[in-house]
Amino acid sequence: MKVDLKTRILLLTSFFITLIGNFLDYINVISDANTLIVYIFMLLPIAVGIIPLCQCLFNKNKMKYTSELKTGIFLFISFIVISNVKAYQVDANFNFFPGEAIRLFVPFLYAFIFINFLSMHDIEMFMKFGLLLSIVAFFISTDFSTITLKDIFSISFSNSYSPFENSKISFLSFTLASFFIYYRDKFPGWTIASMIMVFLIFKRVYILGVLILLIASTNFFRKVKIKKWILYISSLMWILLIELYMFLLNPLNYNWEIDRFHFDIVDFSMSRAYRVWYLIQNNYLSSGLTSTTKFLQNNFFFNGTTLEPELSN
């Protein structure tokens, strides 16, 4: 739906400020330790978005993707409830859980605000600006002076090694690439640039995701109607893949994997397996969102890490 120009400009400006805040985090000007600043940047567009949202509710205007927003609200409440129940079961502190649930819910609100209150031109301009910032952040945060030809020739997909790897910008780069791939006929140059960024940052899941999206965006697949049973099977497949990966991460299966398949899960996971082993060997019981991170922080070697980013050198 259309909103007045002043509200649209104010809303778009708030998104730009949030993106700049992320940029400052990417180049280590601010960090996640500054919780208040992080949440101000994160929630600013939502605070501004309340204005057109209230206008729509007051005027009883129809909005798009309300069912998806309701799904997001349901997940947000579910995560808080489940986390609090699990925390109560193990007698743990659950003060952080609402904050982490907010981080999961914010993308739903962002998408809802974008689609309903900004024009396609606004969205395209924002995405281009985001890609430019991610490129600048990548070059600022990467120390090219320490990278040798040997490092470049040692790039390996099997153990996820690359001297250019960057965890902070990876999700933004993948999101931008997904957008530009969808509109690749309209923005061929931006599409190529966004894909190069994903390959440079070298997160294997995102590289595979971009390649799948590129194939899925071809004319052949655009004409194919995806049936519901395919969605159910693909969802089941991802669940089974997660279970298989967790089986491989179990320390009891490590020697068997080496002997039988010559597959080293420690090398493949870039040493993330050690974190899982630590949790298993210490009889870790989940108490909800962030509990794994807090448990790992009790060990000096794992302090400052989660199950996803690289181990500190």
TATAPE-V661502 format. One record per pair of residues at least 12 apart in sequence whose C-alpha atoms are under 10 Angstrom apart, sorted by the first residue. I is the first residue (numbers start at 1). GAP is how many residues later the second one is. Records with the same first field share a line. If there is no record, write none. Layout:
# TATAPE-V661502
I: GAP, GAP
This chain:
# TATAPE-V661502
1: 51, 55, 60, 61, 62, 63, 114, 115, 116, 117, 118
2: 50, 54, 114, 115, 116, 117
3: 49, 50, 52, 53, 113, 114, 115, 116
4: 48, 113
5: 113
7: 41, 42, 44, 45, 110, 111
8: 40, 41, 44, 109, 110, 111, 114
9: 109, 113
10: 35, 38, 39
11: 33, 34, 35, 36, 37, 38, 39, 40, 41, 102, 103, 106, 107
12: 33, 36, 37, 102, 105, 106, 107, 110, 111, 113, 114
13: 31, 32, 35, 113
14: 27, 28, 29, 30, 31, 32, 33, 34, 35
15: 26, 27, 28, 29, 30, 31, 33, 95, 99, 111
16: 25, 29, 110, 113, 114
17: 24, 25, 27, 28
18: 20, 21, 22, 23, 24, 25, 26, 27
19: 22, 23, 107, 110, 111, 114, 115, 153
20: 21, 109, 110, 113
21: 16, 17, 19, 20, 21
22: 16, 19, 20, 108, 111, 112, 115, 146, 147, 150
23: 107, 110, 111, 113, 114, 115, 145, 146
24: 109, 113
25: 13, 112, 143, 144
26: 107, 108, 110, 111, 112, 114, 115, 140, 141, 142, 143
27: 109, 110, 111, 112, 113, 114, 115, 141, 142
28: 109, 112, 113, 140
35: 64
39: 60, 63, 64
42: 60, 61, 64, 68
43: 59, 60, 63, 66, 67
45: 61, 64, 65, 68, 69
46: 60, 63, 64, 67
48: 65
49: 60, 61, 63, 64, 65, 68
50: 63
52: 61, 64, 65
53: 60, 63, 64
56: 60, 61
62: 54
63: 49, 50, 52, 53, 54
64: 48, 49, 51, 52, 53
65: 43, 46, 47, 48, 50, 51
66: 46, 50
68: 40, 41, 43, 44
69: 36, 38, 39, 40, 42, 43
70: 38
71: 34, 37
72: 32, 33, 34, 35, 36, 37
73: 29, 32, 33, 35, 36
74: 31
75: 26, 29, 30
76: 22, 24, 25, 26, 27, 28, 29, 30
77: 21, 24, 25, 28
78: 23
79: 18, 19, 21, 22, 23, 25, 26, 209, 210
80: 14, 16, 17, 18, 19, 20, 21, 22, 208, 209
81: 16, 17, 207
82: 15, 205, 206, 207
83: 13, 14, 15, 18, 203, 204, 205, 206, 207, 208
84: 13, 14, 203, 204, 205
85: 202, 203
86: 199, 200, 201, 202, 203, 205
87: 198, 199, 200, 201, 202, 204
88: 199, 200
89: 196, 197, 198
90: 195, 196, 197
91: 196
92: 194, 195, 196, 199
93: 194, 195, 198
94: 193, 194, 195, 196, 197
95: 195
96: 192, 193, 194, 195
97: 190, 191, 192, 193, 194
98: 191
99: 190, 191
100: 188, 189, 190
101: 188, 189
124: 55, 56, 59, 63
127: 48, 49, 50, 52, 53, 63
128: 48, 52, 59, 62, 66
130: 42, 43, 46
131: 41, 42, 44, 45, 46, 49, 59, 60, 62, 63, 66
132: 58, 61, 62
133: 36
134: 34, 35, 36, 38, 39, 42, 60, 63
135: 34, 38, 58, 59, 61, 62
137: 31, 32
138: 26, 27, 28, 30, 31, 32, 59, 62, 63
139: 25
141: 23, 25, 27, 28
142: 21, 22, 23, 24
143: 20, 21
144: 19, 20
146: 17
147: 15, 16, 17
148: 15
151: 12, 13
152: 12
155: 47
156: 46
157: 45, 46, 47, 50, 111
158: 46, 109, 110, 111, 112
159: 45, 105, 106, 107, 108, 109, 110, 111, 112
160: 42, 43, 44, 107, 108, 109, 110
161: 41, 42, 43, 106, 107, 109
162: 38, 39, 40, 41
163: 37, 38, 39
164: 35, 36, 37, 38
165: 33, 34, 35, 36, 37, 38, 145
166: 32, 34, 35, 36, 37, 143, 144
167: 34, 35, 36, 141, 142, 143
168: 33, 141
169: 28, 29, 32
170: 27, 28, 29, 30, 31, 32, 33, 36, 37
171: 27, 30, 32, 35
172: 26
173: 21, 22, 23, 24, 25, 26, 28, 33
174: 20, 21, 23, 24, 25, 27, 29, 31, 32, 33, 35, 36
175: 19, 23, 31, 35
176: 14, 15, 17, 18, 19, 21, 22
177: 13, 14, 15, 16, 17, 18, 19, 20, 21, 29, 32, 33, 36, 37
178: 13, 16, 17, 28, 31, 32, 35, 36
179: 12, 15, 34
180: 12, 13, 14, 15
181: 13, 14, 29, 30, 32, 33, 34, 35, 36, 37
182: 31, 32, 34, 35, 36
183: 34
184: 30, 33
194: 16
195: 12, 15, 16, 19
198: 12
245: 20
246: 27, 30
248: 15, 16, 17, 18, 25
249: 15, 16, 17, 20, 23, 24, 25, 26, 27, 28
250: 15, 23, 24, 26, 27, 30, 31
251: 14, 15, 22, 23, 25, 26, 27, 29, 30
252: 25
253: 12
254: 12, 19
269: 39, 41
270: 39, 40, 41
271: 39, 40
272: 33, 34, 35, 36, 37, 38, 39
273: 34
274: 28, 33, 37
275: 17, 21, 26, 27, 30, 31, 32, 33, 36
276: 16, 20, 31
278: 17, 18, 21, 24
279: 13, 16, 17
282: 13
284: 12
290: 16
292: 13, 14, 15
293: 12, 13, 14
294: 12
301: 12
